[in-house]
Amino acid sequence: MTKMADHSSSVEIVEGCRLPVLRKNQEHEDEWPLAEILSVKEVSGRKLYYVHYIDFNKRLDEWVTTDRLDMKKLQFPKKEAKTPTKNGLSGSRPSSPEKEVSFHRFAVRLGLNFN
């Protein structure tokens, strides 16, 4: 497996960033599709990133570790003008239960304690 150098200590990866992320395709070959960071968590001192692969089905969204991120091609989110919503509430959605269950399984597989 190809690994990228860990430059995460010098650059803050935030929700909305886009960058290539290492994944295995159906033939079990490495590929680096563009992905968007949907969520960031720190567990037992390790940063974990929930990514959505652009132009891929959302069922492939997954938690990944820093070593799967191609930091050399990091794109920061564009600043958008804040516009009030119709009901005055924020337009952001709460974390989905599916994402939380996926994170829990990922953390258990890595042997991380997230309590």
Secondary structure as the mmCIF struct_conf table of DSSP 4:
data_model
#
loop_
_struct_conf.conf_type_id
_struct_conf.id
_struct_conf.beg_label_comp_id
_struct_conf.beg_label_asym_id
_struct_conf.beg_label_seq_id
_struct_conf.end_label_comp_id
_struct_conf.end_label_asym_id
_struct_conf.end_label_seq_id
TURN_TY1_P TURN_TY1_P1 SER A 8 SER A 10
BEND BEND1 VAL A 11 VAL A 11
TURN_TY1_P TURN_TY1_P2 GLU A 15 GLY A 16
STRN STRN1 ARG A 18 PRO A 20
STRN STRN2 VAL A 21 VAL A 21
STRN STRN3 ARG A 23 LYS A 24
TURN_TY1_P TURN_TY1_P3 GLN A 26 GLU A 27
BEND BEND2 HIS A 28 HIS A 28
STRN STRN4 ASP A 30 GLU A 31
STRN STRN5 LEU A 34 VAL A 43
TURN_TY1_P TURN_TY1_P4 SER A 44 GLY A 45
STRN STRN6 ARG A 46 TYR A 53
TURN_TY1_P TURN_TY1_P5 ILE A 54 ASP A 55
BEND BEND3 PHE A 56 PHE A 56
HELX_RH_3T_P HELX_RH_3T_P1 LYS A 58 LEU A 60
STRN STRN7 GLU A 62 THR A 65
HELX_RH_3T_P HELX_RH_3T_P2 THR A 66 ARG A 68
STRN STRN8 LEU A 69 LEU A 69
HELX_RH_3T_P HELX_RH_3T_P3 MET A 71 LYS A 73
STRN STRN9 GLN A 75 GLN A 75
HELX_LH_PP_P HELX_LH_PP_P1 PHE A 76 LYS A 79
TURN_TY1_P TURN_TY1_P6 LYS A 86 ASN A 87
BEND BEND4 GLY A 88 LEU A 89
BEND BEND5 GLY A 91 GLY A 91
HELX_LH_PP_P HELX_LH_PP_P2 SER A 92 SER A 96
HELX_RH_AL_P HELX_RH_AL_P1 PRO A 97 LEU A 110
TURN_TY1_P TURN_TY1_P7 GLY A 111 GLY A 111
#
